């Protein structure tokens, strides 16, 4: 991960940050600032799609075996998208993987 050497908040955002520090972090401004920088960094550098993993057998305890991307039935197999920050998204159908809809 890249380190931010210089980072400035606009004055109005700094006031909001101080209020958030009081409410959510027991007035710990350092902790509030670290959380804010993490969120800004993720917005500026969103995780990239690294690839897909094929799942051959699906068993959904909720009985919902439709693709969240296009709502078609997943059938006998599905895919999980893997991102650079370690997060995953799934279960996707073959068509959504082909169209890179993750």
C-alpha positions as CSV (number, residue, x, y, z in Angstrom):
1,X,0.0,0.0,0.0
2,X,1.3,3.5,-0.8
3,X,1.9,5.9,2.0
4,X,0.3,9.4,1.8
5,X,3.0,12.0,2.5
6,X,0.8,15.1,2.5
7,X,-2.9,15.2,3.1
8,X,-5.1,18.3,3.7
9,X,-8.7,18.5,4.6
10,X,-10.8,21.5,3.6
11,X,-11.8,23.6,6.6
12,X,-15.5,22.5,6.6
13,X,-14.4,18.8,6.4
14,X,-12.0,19.4,9.3
15,X,-14.9,20.7,11.5
16,X,-17.0,17.6,10.6
17,X,-14.0,15.4,11.4
18,X,-13.7,17.0,14.9
19,X,-17.4,16.4,15.5
20,X,-17.1,12.7,14.4
21,X,-14.1,12.3,16.7
22,X,-16.2,13.5,19.6
23,X,-19.2,11.3,18.8
24,X,-17.7,8.1,17.5
25,X,-14.1,7.9,18.9
26,X,-14.4,9.3,22.4
27,X,-12.8,12.6,21.2
28,X,-9.8,10.7,19.8
29,X,-9.0,12.9,16.8
30,X,-6.1,10.7,15.7
31,X,-8.3,7.7,15.4
32,X,-10.9,9.6,13.5
33,X,-8.3,11.0,11.2
34,X,-6.8,7.5,10.5
35,X,-10.3,6.2,9.6
36,X,-11.0,9.2,7.4
37,X,-7.7,8.7,5.5
38,X,-8.4,5.0,5.0
39,X,-11.8,5.8,3.5
40,X,-10.4,8.5,1.3
41,X,-7.6,6.3,0.1
42,X,-10.0,3.5,-0.8
43,X,-12.2,5.9,-2.8
44,X,-9.1,7.3,-4.6
45,X,-7.6,3.8,-5.2
46,X,-10.5,1.3,-5.5
47,X,-9.6,-2.4,-5.5
48,X,-9.1,-3.9,-8.9
49,X,-10.6,-7.2,-10.1
50,X,-7.9,-9.9,-10.0
51,X,-9.9,-12.8,-11.5
52,X,-12.6,-15.4,-10.9
53,X,-12.8,-18.7,-9.1
54,X,-15.2,-21.3,-10.5
55,X,-17.5,-23.0,-8.0
56,X,-18.8,-26.4,-9.4
57,X,-21.5,-27.2,-6.8
58,X,-23.8,-24.7,-5.3
59,X,-26.0,-25.1,-2.2
60,X,-27.7,-21.9,-1.0
61,X,-29.5,-22.4,2.3
62,X,-31.9,-19.6,1.4
63,X,-33.0,-21.3,-1.7
64,X,-32.0,-18.3,-3.8
65,X,-29.8,-19.6,-6.6
66,X,-30.0,-16.6,-9.0
67,X,-27.2,-14.4,-10.1
68,X,-27.2,-11.0,-8.3
69,X,-25.9,-9.4,-11.5
70,X,-28.6,-10.4,-14.0
71,X,-31.0,-12.5,-11.8
72,X,-30.8,-15.6,-14.0
73,X,-30.5,-19.1,-12.5
74,X,-27.0,-20.1,-11.7
75,X,-27.7,-23.7,-12.7
76,X,-24.9,-26.2,-11.7
77,X,-22.0,-23.8,-11.3
78,X,-21.1,-20.2,-10.5
79,X,-18.1,-17.9,-10.2
80,X,-16.7,-15.7,-7.4
81,X,-14.9,-12.5,-8.2
82,X,-11.6,-11.8,-6.3
83,X,-10.3,-8.3,-5.8
84,X,-6.9,-6.9,-5.0
85,X,-7.8,-6.0,-1.4
86,X,-8.8,-9.6,-0.7
87,X,-12.5,-9.1,-0.9
88,X,-14.7,-11.4,-2.9
89,X,-18.1,-11.0,-4.7
90,X,-20.2,-13.8,-5.8
91,X,-22.0,-15.9,-6.9
92,X,-22.0,-14.9,-10.5
93,X,-23.2,-16.7,-13.6
94,X,-21.2,-17.4,-16.8
95,X,-22.7,-14.5,-18.7
96,X,-21.9,-11.9,-16.0
97,X,-18.3,-13.2,-15.8
98,X,-18.0,-12.9,-19.6
99,X,-19.3,-9.3,-19.4
100,X,-17.1,-8.6,-16.4
101,X,-20.1,-7.4,-14.3
102,X,-18.4,-8.0,-11.0
